[in-house]
């Protein structure tokens, strides 16, 4: 009686029937209405056992605790910096989380981060009202000087990183660049200018073809051709 | 006089030719295009993003803001005055309500989702084209929604129930005309927009509602196909 109406990796749209009967359970991006499990966002079907979930193909970044993101300093307040997260909400980087140094009372905070600087941070806390605290303490975090910033859609980030970081290390090795991918879709690349550009192109290619399979091979071919 | 043959030769329950596409505006978070006959609508979605002025923010859920606009050169008749009007404000409001019933905005506290609907060419049925385009755009923007809203106008021209009136039919002067724009949520069959203009009998209204359900089903299939088409390109390269 229970019937699956879609195939694994199929593109589905909101309202589309995914399965019939009570056998299947709605996972992320799906909901049950009466007899049917339906999709509630645009994405790719992923079936694991009885649960059907949707991997989104689009959408802006939604801040989550523990995500490593790259943000831009947009304002300086009395006790820290306001960081744009590339989502609907801005975050606060407080003085004690911003730097390990001792900051004297009334010190000029632009010594650490200026307006317009890009900072790698992790999200410490997100409240129900979406007030976000971030921290720049940790390995690899802090101010990003030199290099360039590339922006992609946040839903494509898992594909850019690849399984266990396979895709991004492929690009890193081929171009010899330092790359940091923020979960919010902002990517920092630093290396030799020409190779930076190749890395950016490769990332663009992944973003464009994120919904297709066999991408790793295509990217490795692309990189081999470009980097001689 | 009875309206036996439609002015443009269509069958009574036949829609005008439809074209729908998704993802046509690059810098928007999501976009859609919906053309039905000579009425064509572009919809662009931005957000969820910060909502200002701040007093418009809702701390318990997100806000949906729709903006309907006919471009100055779009009308079949005279020139449309640029900018908002009493009419465009009303249509923006009903569009908002038609779409709101499928959306889940609980996760976007204090934020806004902006929908801009622009009509570059109009020949009646524009609010319906706008709603259909906006649904595509919202789905393309990755926003959580239970279903795509489909909309069509059903009317009565001189005692015959007809689907998708064009402007000539709306302005038919040899008999009574009624024009009812419908927006339907296909998965439940619920109606999220119903406005009415003109004179109609109870029987005809029931007939019109039934026809609206059927026709919105057709439009829904076209909307779904439009969204899926966006991801068709390059699929041949897949292994």
Interface residues (C-beta under 8 A of the other chain):
Chain A: X11 X13 X14 X15 X16 X29 X31 X33 X36 X38 X40 X41 X42 X43 X56 X57 X58 X59 X60 X62 X87 X88 X89 X90 X128 X129 X130 X155 X208 X209 X211 X212 X213 X214 X217 X218
Chain B: X29 X30 X47 X48 X49 X50 X59 X102 X104 X107 X108 X109 X110 X111 X112 X139 X140 X141 X142 X143 X144 X145 X146 X147 X148 X185 X186 X187 X188 X220 X223 X224 X227 X228 X231 X234 X235 X237 X238 X239
